[in-house]
Amino acid sequence: MKTVFDSAFRKYGRVVKGYDIQALTEAMAQTELPEDVTYVPGVPQLEATPFAAQMKERFYGGLPVQVGFCNGHNQMLNALEYHRSSEINVAVTDLILLLGLEQDMEEDYSYDTAKVEAFLVPKGTVIEVYATTLHYAPCGVDGQGFRCTVVLPKDTNLDLETVLGREGEDRLLFARNKWLVAHPDAGIDGAFNGLKGKNLSVADFE
């Protein structure tokens, strides 16, 4: 288990500093913490914070953004996804990310889970996850729940307006700006089951 402050994280993303997260973390404390995992793309209370304004103007260079969350309890990999844009995560609690590289996908878009690495993101850390980084729902530390703010360009992860063909990379397009490769054991309806090897858990990195 590494941390996002280790040099090994640099190919996946970077720690981002200089942003005001106080009001954000206070608002995040009021968000739900279910026994499974829930993702909400945009939350008005989070999008009204100074952090959200700074993300739009500074980090995304004026592009419209959505500020939501991924909260819950999870210990499994289950799937990996990527976007055409960087994603910002704020660890409101300690959490673990299981990460891979898009460059390591095979020509048929399959991916060997043995290449996945685990990184601890300490509470209060803001990170950029690069567009070429394969990622999915965070995992909790020591079986505890997690709260993670997720910032992305507006409309990312919403339902598709146009359903493409089922050839090549089009098979992976699961939502707007979201390409997904699932593990067969996860049983994700409609997903491309391209993860090969074990459906990893946090325990595999301890």
PyMOL commands that place a pseudoatom at each C-alpha (Angstrom):
pseudoatom trace, name=CA, resn=MET, resi=1, chain=A, elem=C, hetatm=0, pos=[0.000, 0.000, 0.000]
pseudoatom trace, name=CA, resn=LYS, resi=2, chain=A, elem=C, hetatm=0, pos=[1.450, 3.338, -1.092]
pseudoatom trace, name=CA, resn=THR, resi=3, chain=A, elem=C, hetatm=0, pos=[0.196, 6.896, -0.514]
pseudoatom trace, name=CA, resn=VAL, resi=4, chain=A, elem=C, hetatm=0, pos=[-0.503, 9.653, -3.013]
pseudoatom trace, name=CA, resn=PHE, resi=5, chain=A, elem=C, hetatm=0, pos=[2.590, 11.421, -1.660]
pseudoatom trace, name=CA, resn=ASP, resi=6, chain=A, elem=C, hetatm=0, pos=[4.828, 8.613, -2.967]
pseudoatom trace, name=CA, resn=SER, resi=7, chain=A, elem=C, hetatm=0, pos=[6.644, 9.086, -6.272]
pseudoatom trace, name=CA, resn=ALA, resi=8, chain=A, elem=C, hetatm=0, pos=[4.797, 6.022, -7.624]
pseudoatom trace, name=CA, resn=PHE, resi=9, chain=A, elem=C, hetatm=0, pos=[1.596, 8.102, -7.774]
pseudoatom trace, name=CA, resn=ARG, resi=10, chain=A, elem=C, hetatm=0, pos=[3.018, 10.613, -10.246]
pseudoatom trace, name=CA, resn=LYS, resi=11, chain=A, elem=C, hetatm=0, pos=[2.048, 8.600, -13.318]
pseudoatom trace, name=CA, resn=TYR, resi=12, chain=A, elem=C, hetatm=0, pos=[-1.558, 8.472, -12.103]
pseudoatom trace, name=CA, resn=GLY, resi=13, chain=A, elem=C, hetatm=0, pos=[-2.079, 12.005, -10.812]
pseudoatom trace, name=CA, resn=ARG, resi=14, chain=A, elem=C, hetatm=0, pos=[-0.836, 14.648, -8.410]
pseudoatom trace, name=CA, resn=VAL, resi=15, chain=A, elem=C, hetatm=0, pos=[-1.630, 16.231, -5.078]
pseudoatom trace, name=CA, resn=VAL, resi=16, chain=A, elem=C, hetatm=0, pos=[-3.300, 19.627, -5.592]
pseudoatom trace, name=CA, resn=LYS, resi=17, chain=A, elem=C, hetatm=0, pos=[-2.738, 22.439, -3.101]
pseudoatom trace, name=CA, resn=GLY, resi=18, chain=A, elem=C, hetatm=0, pos=[-3.943, 26.016, -2.631]
pseudoatom trace, name=CA, resn=TYR, resi=19, chain=A, elem=C, hetatm=0, pos=[-7.715, 25.455, -2.713]
pseudoatom trace, name=CA, resn=ASP, resi=20, chain=A, elem=C, hetatm=0, pos=[-10.188, 26.320, 0.055]
pseudoatom trace, name=CA, resn=ILE, resi=21, chain=A, elem=C, hetatm=0, pos=[-11.982, 23.129, 1.138]
pseudoatom trace, name=CA, resn=GLN, resi=22, chain=A, elem=C, hetatm=0, pos=[-13.377, 24.181, 4.522]
pseudoatom trace, name=CA, resn=ALA, resi=23, chain=A, elem=C, hetatm=0, pos=[-16.946, 24.935, 3.432]
pseudoatom trace, name=CA, resn=LEU, resi=24, chain=A, elem=C, hetatm=0, pos=[-16.852, 21.930, 1.117]
pseudoatom trace, name=CA, resn=THR, resi=25, chain=A, elem=C, hetatm=0, pos=[-15.901, 19.474, 3.858]
pseudoatom trace, name=CA, resn=GLU, resi=26, chain=A, elem=C, hetatm=0, pos=[-18.563, 20.940, 6.167]
pseudoatom trace, name=CA, resn=ALA, resi=27, chain=A, elem=C, hetatm=0, pos=[-21.194, 20.397, 3.453]
pseudoatom trace, name=CA, resn=MET, resi=28, chain=A, elem=C, hetatm=0, pos=[-19.851, 16.908, 2.715]
pseudoatom trace, name=CA, resn=ALA, resi=29, chain=A, elem=C, hetatm=0, pos=[-20.319, 15.941, 6.373]
pseudoatom trace, name=CA, resn=GLN, resi=30, chain=A, elem=C, hetatm=0, pos=[-24.079, 16.216, 5.760]
pseudoatom trace, name=CA, resn=THR, resi=31, chain=A, elem=C, hetatm=0, pos=[-24.075, 13.830, 2.785]
pseudoatom trace, name=CA, resn=GLU, resi=32, chain=A, elem=C, hetatm=0, pos=[-25.294, 10.255, 3.107]
pseudoatom trace, name=CA, resn=LEU, resi=33, chain=A, elem=C, hetatm=0, pos=[-22.996, 7.366, 4.003]
pseudoatom trace, name=CA, resn=PRO, resi=34, chain=A, elem=C, hetatm=0, pos=[-24.742, 4.186, 2.816]
pseudoatom trace, name=CA, resn=GLU, resi=35, chain=A, elem=C, hetatm=0, pos=[-23.751, 0.581, 3.474]
pseudoatom trace, name=CA, resn=ASP, resi=36, chain=A, elem=C, hetatm=0, pos=[-23.020, 0.129, -0.241]
pseudoatom trace, name=CA, resn=VAL, resi=37, chain=A, elem=C, hetatm=0, pos=[-21.740, 2.862, -2.585]
pseudoatom trace, name=CA, resn=THR, resi=38, chain=A, elem=C, hetatm=0, pos=[-23.618, 5.851, -3.953]
pseudoatom trace, name=CA, resn=TYR, resi=39, chain=A, elem=C, hetatm=0, pos=[-22.479, 8.395, -6.545]
pseudoatom trace, name=CA, resn=VAL, resi=40, chain=A, elem=C, hetatm=0, pos=[-24.188, 11.739, -7.139]
pseudoatom trace, name=CA, resn=PRO, resi=41, chain=A, elem=C, hetatm=0, pos=[-22.715, 13.772, -10.037]
pseudoatom trace, name=CA, resn=GLY, resi=42, chain=A, elem=C, hetatm=0, pos=[-23.737, 17.226, -8.822]
pseudoatom trace, name=CA, resn=VAL, resi=43, chain=A, elem=C, hetatm=0, pos=[-24.999, 18.584, -5.498]
pseudoatom trace, name=CA, resn=PRO, resi=44, chain=A, elem=C, hetatm=0, pos=[-26.198, 22.229, -5.220]
pseudoatom trace, name=CA, resn=GLN, resi=45, chain=A, elem=C, hetatm=0, pos=[-24.786, 22.673, -1.705]
pseudoatom trace, name=CA, resn=LEU, resi=46, chain=A, elem=C, hetatm=0, pos=[-21.345, 21.546, -2.864]
pseudoatom trace, name=CA, resn=GLU, resi=47, chain=A, elem=C, hetatm=0, pos=[-21.490, 23.584, -6.059]
pseudoatom trace, name=CA, resn=ALA, resi=48, chain=A, elem=C, hetatm=0, pos=[-22.238, 26.751, -4.026]
pseudoatom trace, name=CA, resn=THR, resi=49, chain=A, elem=C, hetatm=0, pos=[-18.930, 26.548, -2.123]
pseudoatom trace, name=CA, resn=PRO, resi=50, chain=A, elem=C, hetatm=0, pos=[-15.833, 28.680, -2.810]
pseudoatom trace, name=CA, resn=PHE, resi=51, chain=A, elem=C, hetatm=0, pos=[-14.037, 25.455, -3.733]
pseudoatom trace, name=CA, resn=ALA, resi=52, chain=A, elem=C, hetatm=0, pos=[-16.425, 24.840, -6.620]
pseudoatom trace, name=CA, resn=ALA, resi=53, chain=A, elem=C, hetatm=0, pos=[-15.891, 28.366, -7.968]
pseudoatom trace, name=CA, resn=GLN, resi=54, chain=A, elem=C, hetatm=0, pos=[-12.130, 27.946, -7.714]
pseudoatom trace, name=CA, resn=MET, resi=55, chain=A, elem=C, hetatm=0, pos=[-12.316, 24.624, -9.538]
pseudoatom trace, name=CA, resn=LYS, resi=56, chain=A, elem=C, hetatm=0, pos=[-14.248, 26.166, -12.413]
pseudoatom trace, name=CA, resn=GLU, resi=57, chain=A, elem=C, hetatm=0, pos=[-12.124, 29.294, -12.808]
pseudoatom trace, name=CA, resn=ARG, resi=58, chain=A, elem=C, hetatm=0, pos=[-8.665, 28.029, -11.890]
pseudoatom trace, name=CA, resn=PHE, resi=59, chain=A, elem=C, hetatm=0, pos=[-8.379, 24.287, -12.346]
pseudoatom trace, name=CA, resn=TYR, resi=60, chain=A, elem=C, hetatm=0, pos=[-10.682, 23.785, -15.341]
pseudoatom trace, name=CA, resn=GLY, resi=61, chain=A, elem=C, hetatm=0, pos=[-9.903, 27.170, -16.902]
pseudoatom trace, name=CA, resn=GLY, resi=62, chain=A, elem=C, hetatm=0, pos=[-13.468, 28.492, -16.941]
pseudoatom trace, name=CA, resn=LEU, resi=63, chain=A, elem=C, hetatm=0, pos=[-15.218, 25.316, -18.087]
pseudoatom trace, name=CA, resn=PRO, resi=64, chain=A, elem=C, hetatm=0, pos=[-18.538, 24.443, -16.422]
pseudoatom trace, name=CA, resn=VAL, resi=65, chain=A, elem=C, hetatm=0, pos=[-18.034, 21.801, -13.734]
pseudoatom trace, name=CA, resn=GLN, resi=66, chain=A, elem=C, hetatm=0, pos=[-20.114, 19.556, -11.529]
pseudoatom trace, name=CA, resn=VAL, resi=67, chain=A, elem=C, hetatm=0, pos=[-19.260, 18.900, -7.890]
pseudoatom trace, name=CA, resn=GLY, resi=68, chain=A, elem=C, hetatm=0, pos=[-20.723, 15.736, -6.411]
pseudoatom trace, name=CA, resn=PHE, resi=69, chain=A, elem=C, hetatm=0, pos=[-19.689, 12.850, -4.228]
pseudoatom trace, name=CA, resn=CYS, resi=70, chain=A, elem=C, hetatm=0, pos=[-18.995, 9.143, -4.036]
pseudoatom trace, name=CA, resn=ASN, resi=71, chain=A, elem=C, hetatm=0, pos=[-19.714, 7.836, -0.522]
pseudoatom trace, name=CA, resn=GLY, resi=72, chain=A, elem=C, hetatm=0, pos=[-20.239, 4.504, 1.153]
pseudoatom trace, name=CA, resn=HIS, resi=73, chain=A, elem=C, hetatm=0, pos=[-18.569, 1.275, 2.129]
pseudoatom trace, name=CA, resn=ASN, resi=74, chain=A, elem=C, hetatm=0, pos=[-16.454, -0.705, -0.336]
pseudoatom trace, name=CA, resn=GLN, resi=75, chain=A, elem=C, hetatm=0, pos=[-13.450, -3.018, -0.308]
pseudoatom trace, name=CA, resn=MET, resi=76, chain=A, elem=C, hetatm=0, pos=[-13.493, -4.312, -3.904]
pseudoatom trace, name=CA, resn=LEU, resi=77, chain=A, elem=C, hetatm=0, pos=[-12.148, -3.250, -7.303]
pseudoatom trace, name=CA, resn=ASN, resi=78, chain=A, elem=C, hetatm=0, pos=[-15.194, -4.415, -9.365]
pseudoatom trace, name=CA, resn=ALA, resi=79, chain=A, elem=C, hetatm=0, pos=[-14.460, -2.182, -12.385]
pseudoatom trace, name=CA, resn=LEU, resi=80, chain=A, elem=C, hetatm=0, pos=[-12.198, 0.498, -13.820]
pseudoatom trace, name=CA, resn=GLU, resi=81, chain=A, elem=C, hetatm=0, pos=[-13.212, 3.595, -15.763]
pseudoatom trace, name=CA, resn=TYR, resi=82, chain=A, elem=C, hetatm=0, pos=[-11.600, 6.546, -17.488]
pseudoatom trace, name=CA, resn=HIS, resi=83, chain=A, elem=C, hetatm=0, pos=[-12.653, 9.937, -18.826]
pseudoatom trace, name=CA, resn=ARG, resi=84, chain=A, elem=C, hetatm=0, pos=[-11.378, 12.325, -21.486]
pseudoatom trace, name=CA, resn=SER, resi=85, chain=A, elem=C, hetatm=0, pos=[-10.603, 14.799, -18.704]
pseudoatom trace, name=CA, resn=SER, resi=86, chain=A, elem=C, hetatm=0, pos=[-8.894, 14.897, -15.345]
pseudoatom trace, name=CA, resn=GLU, resi=87, chain=A, elem=C, hetatm=0, pos=[-10.985, 14.272, -12.228]
pseudoatom trace, name=CA, resn=ILE, resi=88, chain=A, elem=C, hetatm=0, pos=[-10.549, 16.004, -8.892]
pseudoatom trace, name=CA, resn=ASN, resi=89, chain=A, elem=C, hetatm=0, pos=[-11.070, 14.021, -5.688]
pseudoatom trace, name=CA, resn=VAL, resi=90, chain=A, elem=C, hetatm=0, pos=[-11.205, 15.463, -2.179]
pseudoatom trace, name=CA, resn=ALA, resi=91, chain=A, elem=C, hetatm=0, pos=[-10.728, 12.876, 0.555]
pseudoatom trace, name=CA, resn=VAL, resi=92, chain=A, elem=C, hetatm=0, pos=[-13.182, 14.001, 3.222]
pseudoatom trace, name=CA, resn=THR, resi=93, chain=A, elem=C, hetatm=0, pos=[-12.211, 10.837, 5.107]
pseudoatom trace, name=CA, resn=ASP, resi=94, chain=A, elem=C, hetatm=0, pos=[-9.200, 8.596, 4.688]
pseudoatom trace, name=CA, resn=LEU, resi=95, chain=A, elem=C, hetatm=0, pos=[-9.769, 6.444, 1.614]
pseudoatom trace, name=CA, resn=ILE, resi=96, chain=A, elem=C, hetatm=0, pos=[-7.978, 4.092, -0.772]
pseudoatom trace, name=CA, resn=LEU, resi=97, chain=A, elem=C, hetatm=0, pos=[-7.943, 4.263, -4.572]
pseudoatom trace, name=CA, resn=LEU, resi=98, chain=A, elem=C, hetatm=0, pos=[-7.194, 1.246, -6.786]
pseudoatom trace, name=CA, resn=LEU, resi=99, chain=A, elem=C, hetatm=0, pos=[-5.584, 2.567, -9.964]
pseudoatom trace, name=CA, resn=GLY, resi=100, chain=A, elem=C, hetatm=0, pos=[-4.262, 1.466, -13.337]
pseudoatom trace, name=CA, resn=LEU, resi=101, chain=A, elem=C, hetatm=0, pos=[-3.120, 3.018, -16.606]
pseudoatom trace, name=CA, resn=GLU, resi=102, chain=A, elem=C, hetatm=0, pos=[-5.109, 3.250, -19.823]
pseudoatom trace, name=CA, resn=GLN, resi=103, chain=A, elem=C, hetatm=0, pos=[-1.817, 2.655, -21.651]
pseudoatom trace, name=CA, resn=ASP, resi=104, chain=A, elem=C, hetatm=0, pos=[-1.673, -0.852, -20.155]
pseudoatom trace, name=CA, resn=MET, resi=105, chain=A, elem=C, hetatm=0, pos=[-4.970, -1.944, -21.702]
pseudoatom trace, name=CA, resn=GLU, resi=106, chain=A, elem=C, hetatm=0, pos=[-4.705, -4.561, -24.436]
pseudoatom trace, name=CA, resn=GLU, resi=107, chain=A, elem=C, hetatm=0, pos=[-5.753, -3.891, -28.025]
pseudoatom trace, name=CA, resn=ASP, resi=108, chain=A, elem=C, hetatm=0, pos=[-9.119, -5.523, -27.284]
pseudoatom trace, name=CA, resn=TYR, resi=109, chain=A, elem=C, hetatm=0, pos=[-9.551, -3.159, -24.275]
pseudoatom trace, name=CA, resn=SER, resi=110, chain=A, elem=C, hetatm=0, pos=[-9.076, -5.914, -21.725]
pseudoatom trace, name=CA, resn=TYR, resi=111, chain=A, elem=C, hetatm=0, pos=[-6.925, -5.239, -18.677]
pseudoatom trace, name=CA, resn=ASP, resi=112, chain=A, elem=C, hetatm=0, pos=[-5.007, -7.496, -16.292]
pseudoatom trace, name=CA, resn=THR, resi=113, chain=A, elem=C, hetatm=0, pos=[-5.902, -6.628, -12.697]
pseudoatom trace, name=CA, resn=ALA, resi=114, chain=A, elem=C, hetatm=0, pos=[-2.431, -7.749, -11.568]
pseudoatom trace, name=CA, resn=LYS, resi=115, chain=A, elem=C, hetatm=0, pos=[-1.230, -4.330, -12.784]
pseudoatom trace, name=CA, resn=VAL, resi=116, chain=A, elem=C, hetatm=0, pos=[-3.474, -2.411, -10.360]
pseudoatom trace, name=CA, resn=GLU, resi=117, chain=A, elem=C, hetatm=0, pos=[-1.819, -0.418, -7.563]
pseudoatom trace, name=CA, resn=ALA, resi=118, chain=A, elem=C, hetatm=0, pos=[-3.391, 0.806, -4.308]
pseudoatom trace, name=CA, resn=PHE, resi=119, chain=A, elem=C, hetatm=0, pos=[-2.905, 4.299, -2.876]
pseudoatom trace, name=CA, resn=LEU, resi=120, chain=A, elem=C, hetatm=0, pos=[-4.000, 5.754, 0.430]
pseudoatom trace, name=CA, resn=VAL, resi=121, chain=A, elem=C, hetatm=0, pos=[-5.478, 9.258, 0.168]
pseudoatom trace, name=CA, resn=PRO, resi=122, chain=A, elem=C, hetatm=0, pos=[-5.353, 10.822, 3.649]
pseudoatom trace, name=CA, resn=LYS, resi=123, chain=A, elem=C, hetatm=0, pos=[-8.265, 12.877, 4.951]
pseudoatom trace, name=CA, resn=GLY, resi=124, chain=A, elem=C, hetatm=0, pos=[-8.125, 16.490, 3.711]
pseudoatom trace, name=CA, resn=THR, resi=125, chain=A, elem=C, hetatm=0, pos=[-6.040, 15.697, 0.608]
pseudoatom trace, name=CA, resn=VAL, resi=126, chain=A, elem=C, hetatm=0, pos=[-7.050, 17.066, -2.802]
pseudoatom trace, name=CA, resn=ILE, resi=127, chain=A, elem=C, hetatm=0, pos=[-5.791, 15.102, -5.812]
pseudoatom trace, name=CA, resn=GLU, resi=128, chain=A, elem=C, hetatm=0, pos=[-5.984, 15.273, -9.570]
pseudoatom trace, name=CA, resn=VAL, resi=129, chain=A, elem=C, hetatm=0, pos=[-6.585, 11.910, -11.248]
pseudoatom trace, name=CA, resn=TYR, resi=130, chain=A, elem=C, hetatm=0, pos=[-5.311, 12.134, -14.817]
pseudoatom trace, name=CA, resn=ALA, resi=131, chain=A, elem=C, hetatm=0, pos=[-7.576, 11.335, -17.772]
pseudoatom trace, name=CA, resn=THR, resi=132, chain=A, elem=C, hetatm=0, pos=[-5.432, 8.299, -18.635]
pseudoatom trace, name=CA, resn=THR, resi=133, chain=A, elem=C, hetatm=0, pos=[-5.770, 6.828, -15.132]
pseudoatom trace, name=CA, resn=LEU, resi=134, chain=A, elem=C, hetatm=0, pos=[-8.098, 3.876, -14.678]
pseudoatom trace, name=CA, resn=HIS, resi=135, chain=A, elem=C, hetatm=0, pos=[-10.078, 4.250, -11.459]
pseudoatom trace, name=CA, resn=TYR, resi=136, chain=A, elem=C, hetatm=0, pos=[-13.423, 3.476, -9.888]
pseudoatom trace, name=CA, resn=ALA, resi=137, chain=A, elem=C, hetatm=0, pos=[-15.187, 3.785, -6.529]
pseudoatom trace, name=CA, resn=PRO, resi=138, chain=A, elem=C, hetatm=0, pos=[-12.868, 4.412, -3.554]
pseudoatom trace, name=CA, resn=CYS, resi=139, chain=A, elem=C, hetatm=0, pos=[-12.403, 1.871, -0.790]
pseudoatom trace, name=CA, resn=GLY, resi=140, chain=A, elem=C, hetatm=0, pos=[-12.615, 2.491, 2.925]
pseudoatom trace, name=CA, resn=VAL, resi=141, chain=A, elem=C, hetatm=0, pos=[-9.751, 2.130, 5.396]
pseudoatom trace, name=CA, resn=ASP, resi=142, chain=A, elem=C, hetatm=0, pos=[-9.987, -0.679, 7.956]
pseudoatom trace, name=CA, resn=GLY, resi=143, chain=A, elem=C, hetatm=0, pos=[-13.485, -1.499, 6.760]
pseudoatom trace, name=CA, resn=GLN, resi=144, chain=A, elem=C, hetatm=0, pos=[-14.778, 1.987, 7.573]
pseudoatom trace, name=CA, resn=GLY, resi=145, chain=A, elem=C, hetatm=0, pos=[-16.979, 4.101, 5.319]
pseudoatom trace, name=CA, resn=PHE, resi=146, chain=A, elem=C, hetatm=0, pos=[-15.589, 6.826, 3.085]
pseudoatom trace, name=CA, resn=ARG, resi=147, chain=A, elem=C, hetatm=0, pos=[-16.670, 10.218, 1.790]
pseudoatom trace, name=CA, resn=CYS, resi=148, chain=A, elem=C, hetatm=0, pos=[-15.074, 11.519, -1.410]
pseudoatom trace, name=CA, resn=THR, resi=149, chain=A, elem=C, hetatm=0, pos=[-15.895, 14.706, -3.323]
pseudoatom trace, name=CA, resn=VAL, resi=150, chain=A, elem=C, hetatm=0, pos=[-15.761, 14.253, -7.107]
pseudoatom trace, name=CA, resn=VAL, resi=151, chain=A, elem=C, hetatm=0, pos=[-15.293, 17.178, -9.512]
pseudoatom trace, name=CA, resn=LEU, resi=152, chain=A, elem=C, hetatm=0, pos=[-15.604, 16.676, -13.268]
pseudoatom trace, name=CA, resn=PRO, resi=153, chain=A, elem=C, hetatm=0, pos=[-16.631, 18.669, -16.353]
pseudoatom trace, name=CA, resn=LYS, resi=154, chain=A, elem=C, hetatm=0, pos=[-20.386, 19.246, -16.329]
pseudoatom trace, name=CA, resn=ASP, resi=155, chain=A, elem=C, hetatm=0, pos=[-22.615, 16.363, -17.507]
pseudoatom trace, name=CA, resn=THR, resi=156, chain=A, elem=C, hetatm=0, pos=[-19.921, 13.698, -17.040]
pseudoatom trace, name=CA, resn=ASN, resi=157, chain=A, elem=C, hetatm=0, pos=[-21.409, 10.345, -15.938]
pseudoatom trace, name=CA, resn=LEU, resi=158, chain=A, elem=C, hetatm=0, pos=[-24.949, 11.333, -16.925]
pseudoatom trace, name=CA, resn=ASP, resi=159, chain=A, elem=C, hetatm=0, pos=[-27.021, 9.055, -19.173]
pseudoatom trace, name=CA, resn=LEU, resi=160, chain=A, elem=C, hetatm=0, pos=[-25.986, 8.869, -22.814]
pseudoatom trace, name=CA, resn=GLU, resi=161, chain=A, elem=C, hetatm=0, pos=[-28.051, 10.768, -25.351]
pseudoatom trace, name=CA, resn=THR, resi=162, chain=A, elem=C, hetatm=0, pos=[-26.806, 8.584, -28.209]
pseudoatom trace, name=CA, resn=VAL, resi=163, chain=A, elem=C, hetatm=0, pos=[-26.097, 4.863, -27.944]
pseudoatom trace, name=CA, resn=LEU, resi=164, chain=A, elem=C, hetatm=0, pos=[-23.187, 3.924, -30.184]
pseudoatom trace, name=CA, resn=GLY, resi=165, chain=A, elem=C, hetatm=0, pos=[-22.331, 0.606, -31.808]
pseudoatom trace, name=CA, resn=ARG, resi=166, chain=A, elem=C, hetatm=0, pos=[-20.857, -2.247, -29.837]
pseudoatom trace, name=CA, resn=GLU, resi=167, chain=A, elem=C, hetatm=0, pos=[-17.521, -2.472, -31.599]
pseudoatom trace, name=CA, resn=GLY, resi=168, chain=A, elem=C, hetatm=0, pos=[-14.076, -1.364, -30.431]
pseudoatom trace, name=CA, resn=GLU, resi=169, chain=A, elem=C, hetatm=0, pos=[-13.916, 1.287, -27.757]
pseudoatom trace, name=CA, resn=ASP, resi=170, chain=A, elem=C, hetatm=0, pos=[-17.610, 2.077, -28.266]
pseudoatom trace, name=CA, resn=ARG, resi=171, chain=A, elem=C, hetatm=0, pos=[-18.353, -1.058, -26.221]
pseudoatom trace, name=CA, resn=LEU, resi=172, chain=A, elem=C, hetatm=0, pos=[-16.864, 0.683, -23.188]
pseudoatom trace, name=CA, resn=LEU, resi=173, chain=A, elem=C, hetatm=0, pos=[-18.919, 3.897, -23.367]
pseudoatom trace, name=CA, resn=PHE, resi=174, chain=A, elem=C, hetatm=0, pos=[-21.182, 3.504, -20.333]
pseudoatom trace, name=CA, resn=ALA, resi=175, chain=A, elem=C, hetatm=0, pos=[-22.277, 7.101, -19.697]
pseudoatom trace, name=CA, resn=ARG, resi=176, chain=A, elem=C, hetatm=0, pos=[-21.304, 10.567, -20.903]
pseudoatom trace, name=CA, resn=ASN, resi=177, chain=A, elem=C, hetatm=0, pos=[-17.515, 10.947, -20.775]
pseudoatom trace, name=CA, resn=LYS, resi=178, chain=A, elem=C, hetatm=0, pos=[-17.289, 7.557, -19.009]
pseudoatom trace, name=CA, resn=TRP, resi=179, chain=A, elem=C, hetatm=0, pos=[-15.635, 4.482, -20.490]
pseudoatom trace, name=CA, resn=LEU, resi=180, chain=A, elem=C, hetatm=0, pos=[-16.005, 1.434, -18.223]
pseudoatom trace, name=CA, resn=VAL, resi=181, chain=A, elem=C, hetatm=0, pos=[-14.302, -1.958, -18.046]
pseudoatom trace, name=CA, resn=ALA, resi=182, chain=A, elem=C, hetatm=0, pos=[-15.907, -4.269, -15.477]
pseudoatom trace, name=CA, resn=HIS, resi=183, chain=A, elem=C, hetatm=0, pos=[-14.936, -7.509, -13.793]
pseudoatom trace, name=CA, resn=PRO, resi=184, chain=A, elem=C, hetatm=0, pos=[-17.354, -10.361, -14.584]
pseudoatom trace, name=CA, resn=ASP, resi=185, chain=A, elem=C, hetatm=0, pos=[-17.742, -11.098, -10.876]
pseudoatom trace, name=CA, resn=ALA, resi=186, chain=A, elem=C, hetatm=0, pos=[-19.131, -7.601, -10.265]
pseudoatom trace, name=CA, resn=GLY, resi=187, chain=A, elem=C, hetatm=0, pos=[-22.259, -8.289, -12.330]
pseudoatom trace, name=CA, resn=ILE, resi=188, chain=A, elem=C, hetatm=0, pos=[-22.612, -4.735, -13.684]
pseudoatom trace, name=CA, resn=ASP, resi=189, chain=A, elem=C, hetatm=0, pos=[-25.513, -4.758, -16.165]
pseudoatom trace, name=CA, resn=GLY, resi=190, chain=A, elem=C, hetatm=0, pos=[-24.594, -3.570, -19.638]
pseudoatom trace, name=CA, resn=ALA, resi=191, chain=A, elem=C, hetatm=0, pos=[-20.874, -3.229, -18.874]
pseudoatom trace, name=CA, resn=PHE, resi=192, chain=A, elem=C, hetatm=0, pos=[-18.019, -4.530, -20.986]
pseudoatom trace, name=CA, resn=ASN, resi=193, chain=A, elem=C, hetatm=0, pos=[-16.455, -7.317, -18.897]
pseudoatom trace, name=CA, resn=GLY, resi=194, chain=A, elem=C, hetatm=0, pos=[-12.835, -6.741, -19.813]
pseudoatom trace, name=CA, resn=LEU, resi=195, chain=A, elem=C, hetatm=0, pos=[-11.028, -7.077, -16.484]
pseudoatom trace, name=CA, resn=LYS, resi=196, chain=A, elem=C, hetatm=0, pos=[-8.957, -10.267, -16.421]
pseudoatom trace, name=CA, resn=GLY, resi=197, chain=A, elem=C, hetatm=0, pos=[-7.591, -11.904, -13.296]
pseudoatom trace, name=CA, resn=LYS, resi=198, chain=A, elem=C, hetatm=0, pos=[-8.763, -11.533, -9.712]
pseudoatom trace, name=CA, resn=ASN, resi=199, chain=A, elem=C, hetatm=0, pos=[-11.405, -9.046, -8.642]
pseudoatom trace, name=CA, resn=LEU, resi=200, chain=A, elem=C, hetatm=0, pos=[-9.040, -7.444, -6.161]
pseudoatom trace, name=CA, resn=SER, resi=201, chain=A, elem=C, hetatm=0, pos=[-9.875, -6.274, -2.663]
pseudoatom trace, name=CA, resn=VAL, resi=202, chain=A, elem=C, hetatm=0, pos=[-8.066, -3.933, -0.293]
pseudoatom trace, name=CA, resn=ALA, resi=203, chain=A, elem=C, hetatm=0, pos=[-6.879, -7.011, 1.605]
pseudoatom trace, name=CA, resn=ASP, resi=204, chain=A, elem=C, hetatm=0, pos=[-4.758, -7.990, -1.415]
pseudoatom trace, name=CA, resn=PHE, resi=205, chain=A, elem=C, hetatm=0, pos=[-2.537, -4.966, -0.768]
pseudoatom trace, name=CA, resn=GLU, resi=206, chain=A, elem=C, hetatm=0, pos=[-2.074, -5.383, 2.976]
for i in range(1, 206): cmd.bond("trace and resi %d" % i, "trace and resi %d" % (i + 1))
show_as sticks, trace
zoom trace
